[in-house]
Amino acid sequence: MFKNRTTRRISRPRQPTMRSVYGEMILPKGTTLYHASQDPFAPNPLKPMLFTTFHPSEWCYAKEEHITPITLLRPVSLFFMVGGFSGVRLLPLLDTIIGQPGNNLVKRYDQNLACYVRHLQAEKFDGWFSTIEGKSQVEVALINSPGVYEVGPSHRIGTPNWNRDLAGPEIQRRFGLRFPISLFNAPATLTLNSRFRIEIEQYLRKCAQGGENEYIGQILLTGATITYFDAPSAYVTWDCVGLRPMWPIH
């Protein structure tokens, strides 16, 4: 199960970085992601980020929603924005980085996203890979930058050709054929802090109890080439003044 895993040591950086404290994921050119929206997709250059998934079932719930394929025109570098693993769930990290633990609403606001983009661009990331609200579902948030991706035609879902049941081997997860998962043919490459190694191995074992391809995160990490590096423990923070919504102070 744990193939393509190596460990190396890196020199101590002058300052903790997102790459040294957490890590990086690279998705290859040609990877197809999916964007869900109530209406057919219309590009908006004023939006700081575009939120996507590896399969519509990770986000889409309603028959009326539209799914738009987003195909990468070049390899993209993503901040591995994961706080850890718990069972089959990936734990959020954004709330910790911005100093608002437990606040999962902050990425809904463009004002906040514009600040996050500046921090990502400072380390030459094209976006982030993370969890959707601390659940088993995962997302790729891309910086809205020309030349990174092309947009395909939007499709109204109608009756989905997948199931959302995560009930173990009795009811195997089915993704359908309408929206292919690129990870099977174009796996990701990850370079991660070695503190994730044991957690990822435990996560994959837990996922395997439900089936071979039960979770997108499982598919991603099983097929990926992962290099682990040893680096000193440290913290990363993003200084984004005026974030909303702020939790009330008591």
C-alpha positions as CSV (number, residue, x, y, z in Angstrom):
1,M,0.0,0.0,0.0
2,F,2.7,2.5,1.0
3,K,4.7,2.5,-2.3
4,N,6.8,5.4,-3.6
5,R,7.7,6.7,-0.2
6,T,11.1,8.1,0.6
7,T,12.6,10.3,3.4
8,R,15.3,13.0,3.2
9,R,16.6,15.7,5.5
10,I,16.5,19.3,4.6
11,S,18.7,22.1,6.0
12,R,17.1,24.4,8.6
13,P,15.4,27.3,6.8
14,R,16.1,30.8,8.0
15,Q,12.4,31.3,8.5
16,P,9.7,28.6,8.7
17,T,7.8,28.3,5.4
18,M,4.7,26.6,4.4
19,R,6.8,24.1,2.5
20,S,9.1,23.3,5.4
21,V,6.4,23.1,8.1
22,Y,3.8,21.3,6.0
23,G,4.6,20.5,2.4
24,E,3.7,20.8,-1.3
25,M,1.4,18.9,-3.7
26,I,2.0,19.0,-7.4
27,L,-0.8,18.2,-9.8
28,P,0.3,17.4,-13.4
29,K,-0.7,19.3,-16.6
30,G,-4.0,17.9,-17.9
31,T,-5.5,17.1,-14.5
32,T,-9.3,17.7,-14.6
33,L,-11.0,19.2,-11.6
34,Y,-14.6,20.1,-11.1
35,H,-16.4,23.3,-10.0
36,A,-20.0,23.2,-8.7
37,S,-22.3,26.2,-9.0
38,Q,-26.0,27.0,-9.1
39,D,-25.7,28.5,-12.5
40,P,-23.5,27.7,-15.6
41,F,-19.9,28.8,-14.9
42,A,-19.0,32.3,-15.9
43,P,-15.3,33.3,-15.4
44,N,-14.9,36.2,-13.0
45,P,-11.4,37.7,-12.9
46,L,-12.3,39.6,-9.7
47,K,-12.6,36.4,-7.7
48,P,-9.4,35.7,-5.9
49,M,-9.7,31.9,-5.9
50,L,-11.6,29.1,-7.6
51,F,-12.7,26.2,-5.5
52,T,-12.8,22.7,-7.1
53,T,-12.9,19.0,-6.3
54,F,-11.5,15.9,-7.9
55,H,-15.1,14.6,-8.4
56,P,-18.5,16.4,-8.2
57,S,-19.7,14.0,-5.5
58,E,-17.4,15.6,-3.0
59,W,-19.5,18.8,-3.1
60,C,-22.6,18.6,-5.3
61,Y,-25.8,17.8,-3.5
62,A,-28.6,19.2,-5.7
63,K,-29.9,18.0,-9.1
64,E,-30.1,21.7,-10.2
65,E,-26.4,22.4,-9.7
66,H,-24.1,22.7,-12.6
67,I,-20.7,21.0,-12.9
68,T,-17.9,22.6,-14.9
69,P,-14.7,20.7,-15.7
70,I,-11.5,22.7,-15.0
71,T,-8.5,21.4,-16.8
72,L,-4.9,22.4,-15.8
73,L,-2.8,23.8,-18.6
74,R,0.4,23.3,-16.7
75,P,1.6,21.6,-13.5
76,V,0.4,23.4,-10.4
77,S,2.0,23.7,-7.0
78,L,-0.4,23.5,-4.0
79,F,0.2,24.2,-0.4
80,F,-0.6,21.0,1.6
81,M,-2.9,22.8,3.9
82,V,-3.8,19.9,6.2
83,G,-3.7,20.0,10.0
84,G,-3.6,16.3,10.4
85,F,-5.8,13.2,10.1
86,S,-8.5,11.7,12.3
87,G,-9.9,8.4,11.1
88,V,-11.0,9.0,7.5
89,R,-11.2,12.8,8.0
90,L,-8.6,15.4,7.1
91,L,-8.3,18.1,9.7
92,P,-8.5,21.8,8.7
93,L,-5.5,24.1,9.0
94,L,-6.6,27.5,7.7
95,D,-8.3,28.4,10.9
96,T,-5.1,27.7,12.8
97,I,-2.9,29.7,10.4
98,I,-5.0,32.8,10.7
99,G,-5.3,32.5,14.5
100,Q,-9.1,31.7,14.6
101,P,-9.3,28.0,15.6
102,G,-12.7,26.5,14.9
103,N,-13.7,29.2,12.4
104,N,-14.5,27.4,9.1
105,L,-16.4,30.3,7.5
106,V,-13.5,32.6,6.7
107,K,-12.8,31.3,3.2
108,R,-16.3,32.4,2.0
109,Y,-15.3,36.0,1.7
110,D,-13.3,37.5,-1.1
111,Q,-11.7,40.0,1.2
112,N,-10.1,37.2,3.2
113,L,-9.2,35.2,0.1
114,A,-7.3,38.1,-1.4
115,C,-5.1,38.1,1.7
116,Y,-4.5,34.3,1.6
117,V,-3.6,34.6,-2.1
118,R,-0.8,37.1,-1.2
119,H,0.7,34.6,1.3
120,L,0.4,31.8,-1.2
121,Q,2.0,33.8,-4.0
122,A,4.9,34.8,-1.7
123,E,6.0,31.1,-1.7
124,K,5.1,30.6,-5.4
125,F,2.1,28.4,-4.7
126,D,-0.8,28.2,-7.3
127,G,-3.3,27.4,-4.5
128,W,-3.9,24.9,-1.8
129,F,-5.1,21.3,-1.2
130,S,-7.2,20.9,1.9
131,T,-10.3,19.4,3.5
132,I,-13.8,20.5,3.0
133,E,-14.9,21.6,6.5
134,G,-12.9,19.0,8.3
135,K,-14.7,16.1,6.7
136,S,-13.5,13.2,4.5
137,Q,-14.1,15.3,1.3
138,V,-11.2,17.3,-0.1
139,E,-10.8,20.4,-2.3
140,V,-8.3,22.1,-4.5
141,A,-8.5,25.9,-4.3
142,L,-6.7,27.6,-7.3
143,I,-5.5,31.1,-7.4
144,N,-7.6,32.7,-10.1
145,S,-4.8,33.4,-12.5
146,P,-4.9,33.4,-16.4
147,G,-3.0,30.6,-18.1
148,V,-3.4,28.1,-15.3
149,Y,-6.5,26.3,-16.4
150,E,-9.1,26.1,-19.1
151,V,-12.9,25.9,-18.5
152,G,-15.1,23.3,-20.2
153,P,-18.8,23.5,-20.7
154,S,-21.1,23.4,-17.7
155,H,-23.4,20.4,-17.3
156,R,-26.6,20.4,-15.2
157,I,-26.4,17.4,-12.9
158,G,-29.9,16.1,-13.1
159,T,-29.9,12.6,-11.6
160,P,-26.3,11.9,-10.3
161,N,-24.7,8.7,-11.6
162,W,-22.8,8.2,-8.4
163,N,-23.7,7.3,-4.8
164,R,-22.6,9.1,-1.7
165,D,-22.8,6.2,0.6
166,L,-19.7,5.6,2.6
167,A,-20.9,2.5,4.4
168,G,-18.0,0.1,4.0
169,P,-17.8,-3.0,1.8
170,E,-21.6,-3.7,2.0
171,I,-22.3,-0.5,-0.1
172,Q,-19.2,0.3,-2.1
173,R,-18.6,3.9,-3.1
174,R,-19.5,4.4,-6.8
175,F,-18.3,7.4,-8.7
176,G,-19.9,6.7,-12.1
177,L,-18.3,7.3,-15.5
178,R,-19.7,10.7,-16.4
179,F,-17.0,12.7,-14.5
180,P,-13.6,10.8,-14.6
181,I,-11.2,11.1,-11.7
182,S,-7.9,12.2,-13.2
183,L,-5.9,10.9,-10.2
184,F,-6.1,7.3,-11.5
185,N,-4.2,8.3,-14.7
186,A,-2.4,11.4,-13.6
187,P,-1.3,10.9,-9.9
188,A,-0.1,13.7,-7.7
189,T,3.4,14.2,-6.4
190,L,3.9,15.3,-2.8
191,T,6.8,16.5,-0.7
192,L,5.7,16.5,2.9
193,N,7.1,17.0,6.4
194,S,7.9,13.6,7.8
195,R,5.6,14.2,10.8
196,F,2.7,13.3,8.4
197,R,4.1,9.9,7.5
198,I,2.6,7.8,10.3
199,E,-0.7,9.7,10.2
200,I,-1.0,9.1,6.4
201,E,-0.3,5.4,6.8
202,Q,-2.9,5.2,9.6
203,Y,-5.4,7.1,7.5
204,L,-4.9,4.8,4.5
205,R,-5.4,1.7,6.7
206,K,-8.6,3.2,8.1
207,C,-9.9,4.1,4.6
208,A,-9.1,0.5,3.4
209,Q,-11.5,-0.9,5.9
210,G,-14.3,0.7,3.9
211,G,-13.0,-0.4,0.5
212,E,-10.3,0.1,-2.1
213,N,-11.5,3.4,-3.5
214,E,-13.9,4.7,-0.9
215,Y,-12.5,8.2,-0.5
216,I,-10.9,10.7,-2.9
217,G,-8.2,11.4,-0.3
218,Q,-7.5,7.7,-0.2
219,I,-7.3,7.5,-4.0
220,L,-5.0,10.5,-4.1
221,L,-2.5,9.4,-1.4
222,T,-2.5,5.7,-2.5
223,G,-1.4,6.6,-6.0
224,A,0.8,9.6,-5.3
225,T,4.6,9.6,-5.2
226,I,5.4,11.0,-1.7
227,T,8.8,12.2,-0.5
228,Y,9.1,13.0,3.2
229,F,11.7,15.3,4.6
230,D,12.8,15.9,8.2
231,A,12.6,19.5,9.3
232,P,12.5,21.2,12.7
233,S,9.0,21.8,14.3
234,A,7.7,25.3,13.7
235,Y,4.6,27.4,13.1
236,V,3.3,29.4,10.2
237,T,0.9,32.3,10.5
238,W,-0.9,34.5,8.1
239,D,-1.3,38.1,9.1
240,C,-4.6,39.1,7.5
241,V,-6.0,42.1,9.4
242,G,-9.8,42.7,9.3
243,L,-10.8,39.1,8.5
244,R,-14.5,38.4,8.6
245,P,-16.4,37.0,10.2
246,M,-14.5,37.3,13.4
247,W,-15.5,35.2,16.4
248,P,-16.9,37.4,19.2
249,I,-14.4,38.1,22.0
250,H,-15.8,37.3,25.5
